[in-house]
């Protein structure tokens, strides 16, 4: 039973740690399926995390904090969209600029407003998205194995966790089963053909980057007012880049993207679990080595296990309307 409890705790932690990765990975999927490369996922999540914490503290409402985070993320997405779509600029440079802007601006504003080294004050319980217990969790939890799965693994997650996981089948359905999704995928493969059919390439790409902003906003708000209780400097800690790795690992498909994010979340959960634990034949590993493990394994997986990953054909290519 101790082994089962430990396993369920790691899996529950995996679910929670995977949420920002899922949001950012799906955000990148929407953007790149429309032909817009977006390495600014990290900056959008960081800006959203800061805005969500500030709004939640100021208004006392977690929902307003979420909306503020989404709003800031959409604004950053539109900046990237303007540079990449309207001005046909270099999409990599634009994404890097957004990341640098978010890191610097959140630190400066946080210090100017709160004088706590760039952090925000702690967010109160009433200003956060709190865990939701599923019906009869305590009663069902007494059942061996299945009860533990229901109580420890499925129950006790907050609203944003459910929204992130719901976004995966919703993304698949929209992209694969709707006219909008078909057109969006076509824009990422052959924008000239879409333009010939009388459909605005720019409009579809702007819609894709707005959806990207919504998902990044969800992931950022989760970090500061759901999983955490306030904003910390650079609290995304590379999650946007890991999400990009997961997207490539999944070859731009929603289902495999979920699996890849859960895998990286599991590696992160194991890294936390192994801190301070003596490993057989090695002893207690340095904390820095354990914390670096998910990032090292990310590189290893990308280098040796995904085979050839072919992005959408028009990804990163500005579209110039033929006259």
N, C-alpha and C positions, 0 to 999 in steps of 0.2 A: 504493500500500500504506500509506503514511503516513496518507492520508485515511481509509482503512478502519480502521486501528488506532485513530486518534483517535475515529472514530465509535463503534467497539465499546467503547472506554473510557468514553465519555459514556453509552452505553446501559447498560453494566454499572453505572455509578454511578447511573443513573436507577433501576435495579432496587433497589439498596441503599437509596437515599434514599426510595423510595416505600413501603418496608415499614412504617414506623410510621404513615404515612398510610393504608395499606390496612387495618391493624389497627384504627385509630381510626374510619375510615369505616364498616367493617363493624360495629363496635361500636355506632355511632350508628344504623346501619340496623336492627339487631336491636331496639334500644330504641324507636326511633320507629315501627317497624312494629307494635309492641305498644301504641303510644299514649303513650309516655313521652319527652318532649323532654329531651335530655341535652346541655347545653353544658358539662358538667363533664368531657368527655373529656380535655381538657388536664391537669386536676388528677389524674385517675386515672393517666394515663401517667406524670406526674411522680412521683407517689407510688410507682408500681411500679418506676420506674427507680431511685429511691433505695433501696427495699427490696431490689431485686435485687442492687445493688452491695454493700450492707451484708452481705447474707446470703452472697454469693459470697466476699467477703473473710473473713468470720467462719468459714465452714465449708470453704472451699476447693473448693466444688462449684458449677459453673455451673448444673446442673440444680436444685439447691436454691435458688439465686438466682432462677431462673425461677419456681419454685413460690412463693417468698416474694413476688415481684413480683405474681404473679397473685392471691395471697391478699390482699394490701393493696388491690389494685384492686377485688376483689370486695367487700371490707369497705366501701370508699368507695361502691361501687355500691349496696350494701344501705342505706347511710345515705340516699342519694338516693332509693332505692325507698321507704324508710319515710316520708320526707317527702312524696313525690309520691303514693304509693298509699295507705298507711295513714292519713296525716294530711291528705291531699288539699291539700297546700300548693302554693305557686307553684313550678312546676318550673324556671323560669328562675332565680329567686332561689336555689333549692337548688343548681343547677349552678354558679352564680357563687360561692356559699359554698364548695363543694368545691374550686374552682380556687384561691381565696384561701387556704384551709386548707392545701392541698398546697404552695403556694409558700412560705408562712411556716413550716410545720412542718418541711419538709425542710431549709430553711436553718438553722433553730434547732437541730434534732437533729444535723445534720451538723457544725455548729460546736461543739456541746457534746461530741460523741463524738470528733471527730478534730482539732479546733482548726486547720482548714485553710480557714477562711472559708466554711464550708458545704459544701465539697467532701468527697469521700471520697478516701482514698489510691488510687493506681492499682491496678486489678485485674490480677493476674498472668495470663499467657497460659493457665496451667493452670486458671484460674477463669473463663474466657470460652468462648463458643461460637465455635470457630475455623472458617475456611473449609474446605469439603469439596471435594476434587478428584474429578470424575467419572472413571469408568474410562477408561483410555487417552487421557486429555486431552492429554498431551504428544505421543503418536503421531498422534492425529487432528489436532492443531493444525498439523501440517505441511501439511495439505491447504489449498489456496488458498480463501479466502472461508469456506466451510462449516466448515473446521477452526478458523478464527479465531472464528467464531460459537460453536462448541462449547466451545472452550477459554476464551475471554475473557468471553463473555456468559452461557453456561449453567453452566460449571464455576466453582468457587471461591467459592460462596456457602455461608453457614453454615446450620445446621438451621432457625433461626428464619425465615430467608427462605423456605425451602420450606414451612414451616408456614403462613406468612402467605398465600402464593399458593394453597396447598391449601384455605385457609379460604374462598376465593371460590366455587369450584364447590360446595363442601360447603354453604355458606350458601344458594346458589341451590336446591340439591336439597332441603334441609330445608324451606325456605319454600314451595317450589312443588310438591313431590311427596309430602310426608308429612302425616299428620293433624295432628301437632303444629304444623307450619308453617301449615296452613290455619287452625287455631284461633287461632294467634298473629296472623296477618294480620287475621282477623275481629275480634279484640279491638281492633286499631288502627282499624278502620273502624266497627264497630257493637257496642260492648261489651254493650249491652242485649240484643241478639239472642243473644250467646254465653251470657250469664247466664240467659236464658230456657231455653236448651237444657240447663241444669244444670251448666255448666262454670264453674269459679271464675275470674273475671276477675283478681282479685288474684294468684292463684297463677301464672297465665300471665304476668302482667306482672313478677312477681318473677323468674320463670325467665328472662325476656328481659333484665332488668338484670343478672342473674348472668352470662349469656353475654356481655353487654356488658363486664362486669368482666374476664372471662377474656381477651377480645381486647385490651382496653386494657392488661392486665398483660403480654401477649405483646409489644405494641408498646413499652411502657416498658422491659421487660427487654432488648429488642433494642438500645435506645439506650445502655444503660450497660454491658452485659456481652457484647455481640456486635459491633455497629458501633463502639461506643466502649469505653474501658477504665477506667470509673469514672464517678461521678456529678458533674455540675457544676450550679451554681445555675441554675434555670430552663432546663435543657438541652432541654426540649421545644420551646422557641422558637416557640410559636404553631402547632405542628403539629396540635393538636387542633382549632383553629379552621379551619385549612385543610382538615382532614378533613371538617368540617361543610360547608364550601363545596363540597367534592367530592361530598358526599352529595346536596346540593341540585342540583348540576350534573348528577348521574347520575339525579336524580328517584327516589331510593330504590330503585334496582335494582342487584344485585350486579355484573353484567357491566359496565355503564357506570361503576359506582363504581371498578372496577379500572382502566378506561381513564382516568378522571379523575385518579386518584391517580398513575398513571404519567405523565400529562401534567404534573402539578404537580412530580413528582419530576424530570422532564426539565428543567423550568424551573429548578429548584434546581441540578441538575447543570450546566446552562449558566451559571448565575450564578457557580458556583465556577470553572468553566473560563475565564470571561471576566475574572476578577480579574487585574489586572496586564497585560492584553492591550490593545494600542493598536487602537482601532476606526477604520475608514476615515472620514476627514473629521471625526472627533471627538477622536481621541487616546485617551490612557488615561483611562477613566472612573473617578470616585471609587469606592472600595471600597464605601462606604455605598450608593451608587446601585445597584451591581450586586447587593448583598445584598438590597436592597428590591425588586428586579425581580420575583421570584416572587409577592410579596404584592400588588404593583401589578397584575400580570397576572391574579391571582386575582379581584380586584375587577372588572377589565375583562371577564373571561370571564363572571362572574356577572351583570354589568349588561347585557351585550349579546348573549349567545350561547345562553342556555339556554331562552329563551321562558318560558312560564308553568310553574312547578313547583308542583304541588298535593300537599301532604303527605297522609298518612293522615287521614281525617276526624276521628277522635277524638284525634289527636296533641295533647298538652298539655292535654287536658280530663280532669279527675279524674272517676272514675266513682262515682256514688252509687247504691247498690243500691235499687231500688224495692221498697217494702213493700206 
